[in-house]
Amino acid sequence: MRILYLNGHPVWTYGLPWGFRQLGHEVKIVGVIQKDYLTRYMELFHPKLLVTVGWMDEYTFDKLEVIRKLAQDFGCLHAYWATEDINFLERWSLRMVKVVQPDVVFTINADCIPYYRDLGIPAFHLEFGYNPGFEASIPGLPAPGYDHDLALVANCYDIWTNTDSFRYKSMEILVRPLVEKGYDLVLYGKGWEEAPWLADKQRARVHYLGPVSFADTFRIYRRAKIVLNLQNQGQHTTQVTSRTFEITGSGGFQLTTRTPAVEKLFVHRQHLVMSSSPEETLELVDYYLAHEEERQAIAANGRAEILAKHTYDKRAAFILSCLDSIKGKEKASNSKNLHLKLLQPAAADAYVASGDPVNSHRNVAVLAIGRERNRGAGWSTSRAYLFFDLGDFPPDAELDKAILYLWLNWKGTAGDVIQCYPVLQPWQEETISWYNQPAHGGQPVAKVAVEGNANKKWLSWDITALVKKWIDKTIANHGLCLRSLYENVRAATIQTLASSRWTGSKEYKPYLTILYFSSTGDCGS
């Protein structure tokens, strides 16, 4: 396949293009978006796939319109990799996607997927990766001159003015304690001269050496005893920084901030080490500076893990498999168009509670699910009920995907699994209670795990199979029941999710997205 890669920044040209080439595809890289030049380039190269990545100065809205029009005129598939998510989802990624209208979006944060699918665009999760071939292109690797005890390669961006960001918190956990205790620390990157604690040279043995080339970062990773790595978010179970893969992939010993996403990919003290506090940072640094063999073993294990699972040829293969699935759906649809029906809010919703068994909890801003201490004695169990009126579909409609989304407002201390069941009997939100709640299916159609004390985020259930039965009228649509897997456990599994009467922004109300193919048009939403 001929692939045209429309981002010339070195950080991105060393990644996916290498991966596609490893798989035998021809890749050309263009960093300047100019209509006549790009048109001529496409006439000569005839790409089958266009790839745009993140953000760069060339991505002005008029030039994005040029990309959209050329992809359409030349019949190319267009994939956008949203590497600025989740921090710039609203400010950039969604705005770009609405203009350029790619065929598919890949995002580094899986919690952003619903936003793209709501626009009718297939979306998939794709983390950063590592290019082991880049090492061979760096002369003198490993190189002398970077034999530091502790090194950090990172740009500050707006860290000093955005003290509520997780990047700032990450700096406070990893960097600040080392500075205050006088460790020999070397900083590379932009913006560290503005650090308030760098002014006290007597108290901190900190050496700020300024920006460094991309190639030199790998020399630092290989030579420094401990390489610090900041993370940009700590709430989500996906999205780690690109340096997470580069440091460990190149054989460096990495100390990073503990986040759910890092813990999902790597094992503490086996692939790298993680810190949750300034105190833990000092303990880890003292221990591993004094235990070289353990440090080297962890670095070797981490590199092996990256090479086995996280190289860019594997990322490229995943992209192509997703494109094949999209093309397969297009072929199966016999040139039908993909339509989106978004139902928000629910036509009816309420929750019932065993601790208040005679009342319907419908005129409230949240839906409660799970176990909590009863105000009287013992424990109370809550379940939520929702109903969406699907309306009509064209006679030739072919269901592609149906996803239920609810906004997690608050979570108790214990983890939980929320199961989604089809309701089998009619009910009314005005009168439903624990005592008269309708029967539901014996097996859940979807489930989602929620960790204890989870932060605000979207939860989603894939109910495609159930919605297909509703549309086909195999079973009647009486709505959904959401209930905890652990209703018999004495633990605070309770969580609250925004209801249709949510008093904040209306975008957080429950909604159901339905994607379907049809040649006769969209029946609306």
C-alpha positions as CSV (number, residue, x, y, z in Angstrom):
1,M,0.0,0.0,0.0
2,R,1.2,3.6,-0.8
3,I,0.8,5.8,2.3
4,L,1.2,9.6,2.4
5,Y,2.1,10.8,5.9
6,L,1.2,14.5,6.4
7,N,3.3,15.5,9.4
8,G,7.0,16.2,9.0
9,H,8.0,16.7,12.6
10,P,10.9,14.4,13.5
11,V,9.1,13.1,16.6
12,W,6.4,11.7,14.4
13,T,8.4,10.7,11.3
14,Y,10.5,8.2,13.3
15,G,7.4,6.3,14.5
16,L,4.5,5.1,12.4
17,P,6.3,5.6,9.0
18,W,8.9,3.1,10.1
19,G,6.2,0.7,11.3
20,F,4.4,0.8,8.0
21,R,7.7,0.3,6.1
22,Q,8.5,-2.7,8.2
23,L,5.3,-4.3,7.0
24,G,6.3,-3.7,3.4
25,H,4.3,-0.6,2.6
26,E,5.7,2.4,0.7
27,V,5.6,5.6,2.8
28,K,6.2,9.2,1.7
29,I,6.4,12.0,4.2
30,V,5.1,15.6,3.4
31,G,5.4,18.3,6.0
32,V,4.2,21.3,4.0
33,I,0.5,21.5,3.2
34,Q,0.1,23.6,0.0
35,K,-2.7,22.8,-2.4
36,D,-0.9,22.8,-5.7
37,Y,2.2,21.0,-4.4
38,L,0.1,18.4,-2.5
39,T,-2.2,17.9,-5.5
40,R,0.8,17.2,-7.8
41,Y,2.4,15.0,-5.2
42,M,-0.8,12.9,-5.0
43,E,-1.1,12.7,-8.8
44,L,2.4,11.2,-9.0
45,F,2.3,9.0,-5.9
46,H,-1.4,7.8,-5.9
47,P,-1.6,7.1,-2.2
48,K,-4.3,4.7,-0.9
49,L,-4.0,6.1,2.7
50,L,-3.5,9.6,4.1
51,V,-2.3,9.8,7.7
52,T,-2.5,13.0,9.7
53,V,-1.1,13.2,13.3
54,G,-1.6,15.4,16.3
55,W,-1.0,19.1,15.7
56,M,1.5,21.2,13.8
57,D,1.6,24.8,12.4
58,E,0.7,23.6,9.0
59,Y,-2.7,22.3,10.2
60,T,-4.6,25.6,9.7
61,F,-8.3,25.2,9.0
62,D,-8.0,26.3,5.4
63,K,-5.3,23.7,4.8
64,L,-7.3,21.0,6.6
65,E,-10.0,21.7,4.1
66,V,-7.5,21.1,1.3
67,I,-6.6,17.7,2.9
68,R,-10.3,16.8,3.1
69,K,-11.0,17.8,-0.5
70,L,-7.9,15.9,-1.8
71,A,-8.7,12.8,0.1
72,Q,-12.2,12.9,-1.4
73,D,-11.1,13.6,-4.9
74,F,-8.4,10.9,-5.0
75,G,-10.5,8.3,-3.2
76,C,-8.0,7.9,-0.3
77,L,-8.8,6.6,3.1
78,H,-7.8,9.2,5.7
79,A,-6.7,8.2,9.2
80,Y,-6.1,10.8,11.9
81,W,-4.1,10.0,15.0
82,A,-5.2,12.3,17.9
83,T,-2.0,12.5,19.9
84,E,-3.1,15.7,21.6
85,D,-5.9,13.9,23.5
86,I,-7.3,14.2,26.2
87,N,-6.0,17.5,27.3
88,F,-6.7,19.2,24.0
89,L,-9.7,17.2,22.9
90,E,-12.1,20.1,22.8
91,R,-9.6,22.8,21.9
92,W,-8.1,21.0,19.0
93,S,-8.8,17.3,18.2
94,L,-12.6,17.6,17.8
95,R,-12.3,20.9,15.9
96,M,-9.8,19.4,13.5
97,V,-11.9,16.3,12.9
98,K,-15.0,18.3,12.2
99,V,-13.1,20.2,9.4
100,V,-11.0,17.4,7.9
101,Q,-13.6,14.6,8.2
102,P,-11.3,11.6,8.3
103,D,-12.6,8.1,7.7
104,V,-11.2,6.9,11.0
105,V,-9.7,8.3,14.2
106,F,-7.1,6.8,16.5
107,T,-6.7,8.3,19.9
108,I,-4.2,7.8,22.6
109,N,-6.9,8.0,25.2
110,A,-9.7,5.4,24.9
111,D,-12.1,7.6,26.9
112,C,-12.1,10.0,23.9
113,I,-13.6,7.4,21.5
114,P,-17.2,8.2,22.3
115,Y,-16.7,11.8,21.2
116,Y,-15.5,10.8,17.7
117,R,-18.1,8.1,17.3
118,D,-20.8,10.6,18.2
119,L,-19.7,12.4,15.0
120,G,-20.3,9.2,13.1
121,I,-16.6,8.5,12.7
122,P,-15.2,5.1,13.6
123,A,-12.6,5.5,16.4
124,F,-10.0,3.2,18.1
125,H,-7.5,3.4,20.9
126,L,-3.8,3.6,19.8
127,E,-1.0,4.3,22.3
128,F,2.4,5.7,21.4
129,G,5.1,3.1,20.6
130,Y,8.8,2.6,20.1
131,N,11.0,2.4,17.0
132,P,13.9,0.1,17.7
133,G,15.3,0.8,14.2
134,F,16.0,4.4,15.3
135,E,18.8,3.2,17.5
136,A,20.9,2.0,14.5
137,S,20.7,5.5,13.0
138,I,22.3,7.2,16.0
139,P,26.1,7.2,15.8
140,G,28.0,6.5,18.9
141,L,25.1,5.0,20.9
142,P,25.6,4.6,23.8
143,A,27.7,7.8,24.0
144,P,29.9,9.2,26.8
145,G,29.0,12.6,28.2
146,Y,25.6,11.7,29.5
147,D,26.7,9.7,32.6
148,H,24.3,11.3,35.0
149,D,22.9,9.8,38.2
150,L,19.5,11.4,37.6
151,A,18.2,12.9,34.4
152,L,14.9,14.4,33.2
153,V,14.1,15.1,29.5
154,A,10.9,17.1,29.4
155,N,9.5,20.3,28.1
156,C,7.6,22.5,30.7
157,Y,4.9,23.8,28.4
158,D,2.5,25.7,30.8
159,I,3.4,23.8,33.9
160,W,4.3,26.9,36.0
161,T,1.0,28.6,35.3
162,N,-1.2,25.5,35.2
163,T,-0.6,24.2,38.7
164,D,-3.8,22.2,38.6
165,S,-2.5,19.9,35.8
166,F,-1.4,16.4,36.4
167,R,1.9,17.2,34.7
168,Y,2.6,19.7,37.5
169,K,1.6,17.1,40.1
170,S,3.9,14.7,38.4
171,M,6.8,17.2,38.6
172,E,6.0,17.7,42.3
173,I,6.2,14.0,42.9
174,L,9.3,13.2,40.9
175,V,11.4,16.4,40.6
176,R,10.7,18.7,43.5
177,P,11.8,16.3,46.3
178,L,15.1,15.6,44.6
179,V,15.8,19.3,44.2
180,E,15.0,20.1,47.8
181,K,17.2,17.3,49.1
182,G,20.1,18.4,47.0
183,Y,20.4,15.4,44.6
184,D,22.7,15.7,41.6
185,L,20.0,16.2,38.9
186,V,20.3,17.1,35.2
187,L,17.4,18.7,33.4
188,Y,17.0,18.8,29.6
189,G,14.2,20.5,27.7
190,K,12.4,23.9,27.3
191,G,11.2,26.1,30.1
192,W,13.0,24.9,33.2
193,E,14.8,28.2,33.6
194,E,11.5,29.5,34.9
195,A,11.4,27.0,37.7
196,P,11.2,29.0,41.0
197,W,13.5,26.6,42.9
198,L,16.3,26.8,40.3
199,A,17.1,30.3,41.6
200,D,18.6,28.7,44.8
201,K,21.8,27.3,43.5
202,Q,23.2,26.8,47.0
203,R,20.4,24.4,48.0
204,A,20.0,22.5,44.8
205,R,22.6,20.7,42.7
206,V,20.5,21.1,39.6
207,H,22.0,21.5,36.2
208,Y,19.8,22.9,33.5
209,L,21.3,22.1,30.1
210,G,18.5,23.4,27.9
211,P,16.8,21.7,24.9
212,V,18.3,18.6,23.3
213,S,18.0,16.9,20.0
214,F,15.7,13.9,19.5
215,A,18.7,11.7,18.8
216,D,20.5,12.9,22.0
217,T,17.5,11.9,24.1
218,F,18.3,8.3,23.4
219,R,21.9,8.8,24.4
220,I,20.7,10.2,27.7
221,Y,18.3,7.3,28.3
222,R,21.0,4.8,27.7
223,R,23.7,6.5,29.9
224,A,21.9,8.0,32.9
225,K,21.5,5.7,35.9
226,I,17.9,6.8,36.5
227,V,15.7,8.6,34.0
228,L,12.7,10.5,35.3
229,N,9.6,10.7,33.2
230,L,6.6,13.0,33.8
231,Q,3.0,11.9,32.9
232,N,0.3,14.2,31.6
233,Q,-2.8,12.6,33.1
234,G,-3.5,10.4,36.1
235,Q,-7.2,9.6,35.9
236,H,-7.6,7.3,32.8
237,T,-6.6,3.7,32.3
238,T,-5.1,4.6,28.9
239,Q,-2.7,7.3,27.7
240,V,1.0,7.4,28.7
241,T,3.6,9.8,27.3
242,S,5.6,8.8,24.3
243,R,8.8,9.0,26.4
244,T,7.4,6.1,28.5
245,F,8.0,3.8,25.6
246,E,11.2,5.5,24.4
247,I,13.1,5.5,27.7
248,T,12.3,1.8,28.5
249,G,12.5,0.7,24.9
250,S,16.0,2.0,24.5
251,G,17.1,0.2,27.6
252,G,17.0,3.0,30.1
253,F,15.9,2.6,33.7
254,Q,12.7,4.6,34.1
255,L,11.2,6.2,37.2
256,T,7.8,7.6,36.4
257,T,4.6,8.7,38.2
258,R,2.2,6.0,39.1
259,T,-1.0,6.2,37.1
260,P,-3.7,3.7,36.1
261,A,-2.5,3.8,32.5
262,V,1.1,3.0,33.4
263,E,0.1,0.2,35.8
264,K,-2.1,-1.3,33.0
265,L,0.9,-1.6,30.7
266,F,3.9,-2.3,33.0
267,V,4.7,-4.0,36.2
268,H,6.4,-2.0,39.0
269,R,9.9,-3.1,39.8
270,Q,9.8,-5.5,36.8
271,H,9.7,-3.2,33.7
272,L,10.2,0.2,35.4
273,V,9.5,1.8,38.8
274,M,6.6,4.1,39.7
275,S,6.2,6.6,42.5
276,S,3.0,7.9,44.1
277,S,4.5,10.5,46.4
278,P,7.7,12.6,47.0
279,E,8.6,10.2,49.9
280,E,8.4,7.2,47.6
281,T,10.5,9.0,45.0
282,L,13.3,9.5,47.5
283,E,13.2,5.9,48.7
284,L,13.3,4.5,45.1
285,V,16.1,6.8,44.0
286,D,18.2,5.9,47.1
287,Y,17.6,2.2,46.6
288,Y,18.3,1.9,42.9
289,L,21.3,4.2,42.9
290,A,22.8,1.7,45.3
291,H,21.7,-1.5,43.6
292,E,23.1,-1.4,40.0
293,E,22.4,-5.1,39.2
294,E,18.7,-4.8,40.1
295,R,18.5,-1.5,38.1
296,Q,20.0,-3.1,35.0
297,A,17.8,-6.2,35.3
298,I,14.7,-4.1,35.4
299,A,15.9,-2.0,32.5
300,A,16.5,-5.2,30.5
301,N,13.1,-6.6,31.3
302,G,11.4,-3.4,30.4
303,R,13.2,-3.2,27.0
304,A,12.1,-6.8,26.3
305,E,8.5,-6.0,27.1
306,I,8.5,-3.0,24.8
307,L,10.1,-4.9,21.9
308,A,7.6,-7.7,22.4
309,K,4.4,-5.6,22.5
310,H,4.9,-1.9,21.8
311,T,6.9,-1.3,18.7
312,Y,5.6,0.8,15.9
313,D,5.3,-2.0,13.4
314,K,2.7,-3.6,15.8
315,R,0.9,-0.2,16.0
316,A,0.9,0.1,12.2
317,A,-0.5,-3.5,11.9
318,F,-3.3,-2.6,14.3
319,I,-4.2,0.5,12.2
320,L,-4.3,-1.6,9.0
321,S,-6.5,-4.2,10.7
322,C,-9.0,-1.5,11.8
323,L,-9.0,-0.1,8.2
324,D,-9.7,-3.6,6.9
325,S,-12.7,-3.9,9.3
326,I,-14.0,-0.6,8.1
327,K,-13.6,-1.5,4.4
328,G,-15.2,-4.8,5.1
329,K,-18.2,-3.1,6.6
330,E,-18.4,-0.8,3.6
331,K,-18.3,-3.7,1.2
332,A,-20.9,-5.6,3.1
333,S,-23.2,-2.6,3.1
334,N,-23.3,-2.5,-0.7
335,S,-22.4,1.1,-0.9
336,K,-24.8,2.1,1.8
337,N,-24.0,5.2,3.8
338,L,-23.1,5.2,7.5
339,H,-25.7,7.1,9.7
340,L,-25.6,8.1,13.3
341,K,-28.7,8.3,15.6
342,L,-27.9,9.9,18.9
343,L,-30.6,9.6,21.6
344,Q,-30.0,12.0,24.5
345,P,-31.3,12.1,27.2
346,A,-33.1,8.9,28.0
347,A,-36.9,9.1,27.5
348,A,-37.3,7.8,31.1
349,D,-34.9,7.0,33.9
350,A,-35.0,6.4,37.7
351,Y,-33.3,4.3,40.3
352,V,-34.7,2.1,43.1
353,A,-33.3,1.4,46.5
354,S,-33.9,-1.5,48.9
355,G,-33.3,0.9,51.8
356,D,-36.3,3.0,50.5
357,P,-38.4,0.3,48.8
358,V,-41.7,2.1,48.2
359,N,-40.5,5.2,46.4
360,S,-39.3,6.0,42.9
361,H,-36.1,8.1,42.7
362,R,-36.7,9.9,39.4
363,N,-36.7,13.6,40.1
364,V,-33.0,13.6,41.0
365,A,-29.9,14.6,39.1
366,V,-28.2,11.2,39.5
367,L,-28.8,7.5,39.2
368,A,-27.4,5.4,42.1
369,I,-26.1,1.9,41.5
370,G,-24.5,-0.5,44.1
371,R,-24.3,-1.0,47.8
372,E,-24.1,1.6,50.6
373,R,-24.8,1.8,54.3
374,N,-28.5,2.4,55.0
375,R,-29.5,5.5,56.9
376,G,-31.3,3.2,59.3
377,A,-29.6,-0.1,59.7
378,G,-27.8,-2.6,57.5
379,W,-27.1,-2.1,53.8
380,S,-29.1,-0.7,50.9
381,T,-28.8,-1.8,47.3
382,S,-29.6,0.5,44.3
383,R,-30.4,-0.3,40.7
384,A,-30.9,2.1,37.8
385,Y,-33.5,1.8,35.0
386,L,-33.4,3.6,31.6
387,F,-35.5,3.7,28.5
388,F,-34.6,5.1,25.1
389,D,-37.3,5.4,22.4
390,L,-35.5,4.2,19.3
391,G,-38.0,5.6,16.8
392,D,-38.0,4.4,13.2
393,F,-35.3,3.0,11.0
394,P,-35.2,2.7,7.2
395,P,-36.3,-0.7,5.9
396,D,-32.7,-1.5,4.7
397,A,-31.0,-0.4,7.9
398,E,-28.0,-2.6,8.9
399,L,-27.0,-2.0,12.5
400,D,-23.2,-1.4,13.0
401,K,-22.8,-0.4,16.6
402,A,-24.9,0.7,19.6
403,I,-23.2,2.1,22.7
404,L,-24.8,3.3,25.9
405,Y,-22.9,6.1,27.7
406,L,-23.3,7.4,31.3
407,W,-21.2,9.9,33.1
408,L,-19.7,8.7,36.4
409,N,-20.3,11.5,38.8
410,W,-19.0,9.9,42.0
411,K,-17.7,6.6,43.2
412,G,-17.4,4.9,46.6
413,T,-14.3,3.3,48.0
414,A,-14.9,-0.3,46.8
415,G,-14.5,-1.3,43.2
416,D,-17.5,-2.6,41.3
417,V,-18.7,-4.1,38.0
418,I,-21.9,-2.6,36.6
419,Q,-23.9,-5.1,34.5
420,C,-26.5,-4.1,31.9
421,Y,-29.6,-6.2,31.5
422,P,-32.6,-6.0,29.1
423,V,-35.8,-5.2,31.0
424,L,-38.6,-7.7,30.1
425,Q,-41.7,-5.8,31.3
426,P,-43.2,-2.3,31.0
427,W,-42.5,0.2,33.8
428,Q,-43.2,3.9,34.5
429,E,-40.6,6.2,36.0
430,E,-43.2,7.8,38.2
431,T,-44.2,4.6,40.0
432,I,-41.2,2.2,39.8
433,S,-39.9,1.2,43.2
434,W,-37.8,-1.6,44.7
435,Y,-41.0,-3.5,45.5
436,N,-42.5,-3.4,41.9
437,Q,-39.5,-3.2,39.7
438,P,-39.9,-5.2,36.5
439,A,-38.2,-8.5,35.6
440,H,-35.0,-8.3,33.6
441,G,-33.0,-10.9,31.5
442,G,-31.1,-13.6,33.3
443,Q,-27.7,-12.7,31.8
444,P,-26.1,-9.3,31.3
445,V,-25.6,-8.1,27.8
446,A,-22.6,-5.9,28.7
447,K,-20.6,-5.0,31.8
448,V,-18.0,-2.4,32.8
449,A,-15.6,-2.4,35.7
450,V,-15.3,0.7,37.9
451,E,-12.3,1.1,40.3
452,G,-12.9,2.4,43.8
453,N,-12.8,6.2,44.2
454,A,-12.8,6.5,40.4
455,N,-12.7,10.1,39.1
456,K,-15.3,11.6,36.9
457,K,-15.4,9.9,33.5
458,W,-17.6,8.3,30.8
459,L,-18.6,4.7,31.2
460,S,-19.8,2.8,28.2
461,W,-21.6,-0.5,27.5
462,D,-21.7,-2.1,24.0
463,I,-25.3,-3.2,23.6
464,T,-25.2,-3.8,19.9
465,A,-26.7,-7.3,20.0
466,L,-29.6,-6.2,22.2
467,V,-30.5,-3.1,20.1
468,K,-30.4,-5.3,17.0
469,K,-33.1,-7.5,18.6
470,W,-35.1,-4.4,19.5
471,I,-34.9,-3.1,15.9
472,D,-35.8,-6.5,14.5
473,K,-38.6,-6.7,17.1
474,T,-37.2,-10.1,18.2
475,I,-37.8,-8.8,21.7
476,A,-39.8,-5.7,22.9
477,N,-37.8,-2.7,24.0
478,H,-38.7,-2.1,27.7
479,G,-35.3,-0.4,28.4
480,L,-32.3,-1.4,30.5
481,C,-31.5,-2.2,34.1
482,L,-28.0,-1.4,35.4
483,R,-27.1,-3.2,38.6
484,S,-24.0,-4.1,40.6
485,L,-22.3,-7.5,40.2
486,Y,-21.7,-7.4,44.0
487,E,-25.1,-6.9,45.5
488,N,-24.5,-9.3,48.3
489,V,-21.2,-7.9,49.4
490,R,-20.9,-5.7,52.5
491,A,-18.8,-3.0,50.9
492,A,-19.4,0.6,49.6
493,T,-19.6,-0.3,45.9
494,I,-22.1,2.6,45.4
495,Q,-21.6,5.0,42.5
496,T,-23.8,7.8,41.1
497,L,-24.2,8.6,37.4
498,A,-25.7,11.6,35.8
499,S,-29.4,11.2,35.0
500,S,-31.6,12.8,32.5
501,R,-32.3,15.5,35.1
502,W,-28.6,16.3,35.5
503,T,-28.4,20.0,36.5
504,G,-25.0,20.6,35.0
505,S,-24.0,20.7,31.4
506,K,-26.6,18.7,29.3
507,E,-23.8,16.8,27.5
508,Y,-23.4,14.7,30.6
509,K,-26.9,13.3,30.5
510,P,-27.3,9.6,29.5
511,Y,-27.2,8.9,25.8
512,L,-27.3,6.0,23.3
513,T,-25.5,6.2,20.0
514,I,-26.6,4.0,17.2
515,L,-24.5,3.6,14.0
516,Y,-26.2,1.9,11.0
517,F,-25.8,1.6,7.3
518,S,-28.7,2.6,4.9
519,S,-29.0,3.7,1.3
520,T,-32.3,5.5,1.9
521,G,-31.2,8.1,4.3
522,D,-31.2,8.9,8.0
523,C,-34.5,8.8,9.9
524,G,-33.1,11.4,12.3
525,S,-32.5,11.3,16.1
